[in-house]
Amino acid sequence: MSEDVRWRIARRAALELRPGDVVNLGVGIPTLVADCLPPGLTVFLHTENGMLGVGPSPAPGSEDPYLINAGKQPVTELPGASYFHSADSFAMIRGGHIDVAILGALQVDERGRVANWAVPGRSVLGVGGAMDLLTGARRVIVTMTHTGPGGEPKLVPECTYPITSVRPVDVVVTDLAVFRWVNREGLVLTEVAPGVTVDDVRARTAARFRVAQEIQPWQEVPGVA
């Protein structure tokens, strides 16, 4: 996956945020969203290891080894940032105080369920806070490439990897398209990326989905990366 693709997905996902949102960013593409926020938008970035008020990535050479997110990546702090025990951080998540969680995923299925913590037979990182975030966050946005390294669809009829939660995702942003989860309808395609057609999306998607009556033009935060 090229860096450009990762940034395109992050720039689009950033537009889903609203003023005042408390937002948790997962590892990988979601982390990039901290550097893609629309100018003038005030949100409060939260991390499971105990910080609220995370800023953009530090400039190379200015990293503080004591200032990291839950993925052990260096971060910055904004004025008014606060620190707390990780137990309190998870209490915020489980207590419903996180407005938005932006997560990566290995698969999303027709029921909107996310698999993002284990691949059978392979050694990958554990579930981390994703299970709590999928259950506790008010909105969940998944950012991922549309297909895997071998071209296999990641939007599938049913997850073949262990699911993280039965709670359906709200929005899926890939490098090809944006889908929204609608109760009793399932996945609805609402946007396609520049140069991508609905047929292109169909050819690379195993899950059933409905096409919105009006496909919206792709939008993303300009001028970042």
C-alpha positions as CSV (number, residue, x, y, z in Angstrom):
1,M,0.0,0.0,0.0
2,S,1.5,3.3,-1.0
3,E,1.7,6.3,1.4
4,D,-0.4,8.3,-1.0
5,V,-3.3,5.8,-0.6
6,R,-3.0,5.8,3.1
7,W,-3.1,9.6,3.2
8,R,-6.1,9.8,0.8
9,I,-8.1,7.6,3.1
10,A,-7.1,9.6,6.2
11,R,-7.9,12.9,4.5
12,R,-11.4,11.6,3.6
13,A,-12.0,10.2,7.0
14,A,-11.1,13.5,8.7
15,L,-14.2,15.1,7.0
16,E,-16.5,12.8,9.1
17,L,-15.5,14.6,12.3
18,R,-17.7,17.3,13.8
19,P,-16.8,20.3,16.0
20,G,-16.2,19.3,19.6
21,D,-16.0,15.5,19.0
22,V,-13.9,13.5,21.4
23,V,-12.1,11.2,18.9
24,N,-10.0,8.0,19.4
25,L,-7.6,7.1,16.6
26,G,-6.6,3.5,16.1
27,V,-3.2,2.3,14.9
28,G,-2.2,2.7,11.3
29,I,-4.2,4.8,8.8
30,P,-6.4,6.3,11.6
31,T,-3.3,7.8,13.2
32,L,-2.8,9.9,10.1
33,V,-6.1,11.7,10.7
34,A,-4.4,13.8,13.4
35,D,-2.5,15.5,10.6
36,C,-5.5,15.9,8.3
37,L,-8.0,17.8,10.4
38,P,-9.8,20.5,8.4
39,P,-8.6,24.0,9.3
40,G,-10.7,25.6,12.0
41,L,-12.2,22.3,13.2
42,T,-11.7,21.8,16.9
43,V,-11.8,18.1,18.1
44,F,-10.2,16.4,21.1
45,L,-8.1,13.5,20.3
46,H,-8.0,10.7,22.9
47,T,-5.6,7.8,23.4
48,E,-6.1,4.7,25.4
49,N,-2.9,5.0,27.3
50,G,-4.2,8.1,29.0
51,M,-4.2,11.4,27.2
52,L,-6.9,13.8,25.9
53,G,-5.7,16.7,23.7
54,V,-3.3,14.9,21.3
55,G,-1.9,17.2,18.7
56,P,-0.4,16.6,15.2
57,S,2.7,14.5,14.7
58,P,5.9,16.1,16.0
59,A,8.5,17.4,13.5
60,P,11.3,15.0,12.8
61,G,13.9,15.4,15.6
62,S,11.6,17.0,18.1
63,E,9.9,13.8,19.4
64,D,9.5,13.4,23.1
65,P,10.0,9.8,24.1
66,Y,7.6,10.3,27.0
67,L,4.8,11.6,24.8
68,I,3.4,8.7,22.9
69,N,0.0,7.3,21.9
70,A,-1.3,3.8,22.5
71,G,0.5,2.6,19.4
72,K,3.8,3.8,20.9
73,Q,4.1,6.5,18.2
74,P,5.4,10.0,19.2
75,V,2.7,12.6,19.5
76,T,2.4,16.2,20.5
77,E,0.1,17.8,23.1
78,L,-2.2,20.8,22.5
79,P,-2.8,23.6,25.1
80,G,-5.1,22.2,27.8
81,A,-4.2,18.6,27.2
82,S,-4.7,16.3,30.1
83,Y,-3.3,13.0,31.3
84,F,-4.9,10.2,33.3
85,H,-4.5,6.5,34.2
86,S,-5.2,4.0,31.4
87,A,-7.9,2.5,33.6
88,D,-9.7,5.9,33.6
89,S,-9.1,6.1,29.8
90,F,-10.9,2.8,29.3
91,A,-13.7,4.0,31.7
92,M,-14.2,6.9,29.3
93,I,-14.6,4.5,26.4
94,R,-16.8,2.0,28.2
95,G,-18.9,4.8,29.8
96,G,-19.9,6.2,26.4
97,H,-17.8,9.4,26.5
98,I,-16.0,8.9,23.2
99,D,-17.9,10.5,20.3
100,V,-16.0,8.9,17.4
101,A,-13.6,6.0,17.1
102,I,-11.6,5.7,13.8
103,L,-10.3,2.2,13.4
104,G,-8.5,0.0,10.9
105,A,-9.9,-3.3,9.9
106,L,-9.0,-6.6,8.2
107,Q,-12.6,-7.2,7.1
108,V,-16.0,-5.7,7.3
109,D,-19.0,-7.9,6.5
110,E,-22.6,-7.3,5.2
111,R,-23.8,-7.0,8.8
112,G,-21.4,-4.2,9.3
113,R,-19.3,-6.3,11.7
114,V,-15.6,-5.5,11.9
115,A,-12.7,-8.0,12.2
116,N,-9.5,-6.3,13.1
117,W,-7.5,-8.1,15.7
118,A,-6.5,-11.6,14.5
119,V,-5.7,-13.6,11.4
120,P,-6.0,-17.4,12.0
121,G,-2.6,-19.0,11.8
122,R,-0.7,-15.8,11.8
123,S,0.9,-13.9,14.6
124,V,-0.5,-10.3,14.7
125,L,-1.1,-7.8,17.4
126,G,-3.9,-8.4,19.8
127,V,-7.3,-6.8,20.1
128,G,-6.1,-3.8,22.2
129,G,-8.9,-1.3,22.8
130,A,-10.8,-2.0,19.6
131,M,-13.4,-4.2,21.3
132,D,-14.1,-1.5,23.9
133,L,-14.2,1.2,21.3
134,L,-16.6,-0.6,19.0
135,T,-18.9,-1.1,21.9
136,G,-18.6,2.2,23.6
137,A,-18.0,4.9,21.0
138,R,-21.0,6.7,19.7
139,R,-19.8,6.5,16.1
140,V,-17.3,4.1,14.5
141,I,-15.5,4.9,11.3
142,V,-13.4,2.2,9.6
143,T,-10.5,3.2,7.4
144,M,-8.9,0.5,5.3
145,T,-7.7,-0.4,1.8
146,H,-10.5,-1.8,-0.3
147,T,-8.6,-5.1,-1.0
148,G,-5.9,-7.0,0.7
149,P,-2.3,-7.5,-0.6
150,G,-3.4,-10.3,-2.9
151,G,-6.4,-8.3,-4.3
152,E,-8.9,-10.2,-2.1
153,P,-11.9,-8.1,-1.1
154,K,-12.0,-6.8,2.5
155,L,-15.8,-6.1,2.3
156,V,-17.1,-9.6,2.5
157,P,-20.4,-11.4,3.0
158,E,-19.4,-12.7,6.4
159,C,-16.1,-12.1,8.3
160,T,-13.8,-15.2,8.1
161,Y,-11.5,-13.6,10.6
162,P,-12.6,-13.4,14.3
163,I,-14.9,-10.4,14.7
164,T,-14.1,-7.7,17.2
165,S,-17.7,-6.8,18.1
166,V,-21.3,-7.5,16.9
167,R,-21.9,-3.7,16.8
168,P,-22.1,-2.5,13.2
169,V,-19.7,0.1,11.9
170,D,-21.2,3.5,10.9
171,V,-19.0,4.5,8.0
172,V,-16.3,2.6,5.9
173,V,-13.8,4.7,4.0
174,T,-11.5,2.9,1.6
175,D,-9.2,4.1,-1.2
176,L,-12.1,3.4,-3.7
177,A,-15.3,4.4,-1.9
178,V,-17.3,5.5,1.1
179,F,-20.0,3.2,2.5
180,R,-22.5,4.0,5.2
181,W,-24.3,1.5,7.4
182,V,-28.1,1.9,7.3
183,N,-30.2,-0.2,9.6
184,R,-32.3,-2.8,7.7
185,E,-30.5,-1.9,4.5
186,G,-26.9,-2.8,5.2
187,L,-24.0,-1.2,3.4
188,V,-24.8,1.8,1.2
189,L,-22.3,3.1,-1.3
190,T,-22.4,6.9,-1.1
191,E,-19.1,8.1,-2.7
192,V,-16.5,6.8,-5.2
193,A,-12.9,8.1,-5.5
194,P,-11.8,10.1,-8.5
195,G,-11.4,7.9,-11.5
196,V,-13.3,5.0,-9.9
197,T,-16.7,3.8,-11.1
198,V,-19.5,2.0,-9.3
199,D,-18.6,-1.0,-11.5
200,D,-15.0,-0.8,-10.3
201,V,-16.2,-1.0,-6.7
202,R,-18.6,-3.9,-7.5
203,A,-15.7,-5.8,-9.0
204,R,-13.6,-5.5,-5.9
205,T,-16.3,-6.0,-3.3
206,A,-17.6,-9.4,-2.2
207,A,-20.2,-8.0,0.2
208,R,-23.7,-7.0,-1.0
209,F,-24.3,-3.3,-0.9
210,R,-26.9,-0.8,-2.2
211,V,-25.9,2.1,-4.3
212,A,-27.3,5.4,-3.0
213,Q,-29.7,7.2,-5.3
214,E,-27.2,10.0,-5.7
215,I,-23.5,9.2,-5.5
216,Q,-21.8,12.2,-3.9
217,P,-18.5,13.6,-5.2
218,W,-15.4,12.4,-3.3
219,Q,-14.2,14.9,-0.8
220,E,-11.1,15.1,1.3
221,V,-9.2,17.6,3.3
222,P,-6.8,19.3,0.8
223,G,-3.2,20.2,1.2
224,V,-2.0,17.5,3.6
225,A,0.8,15.1,2.7
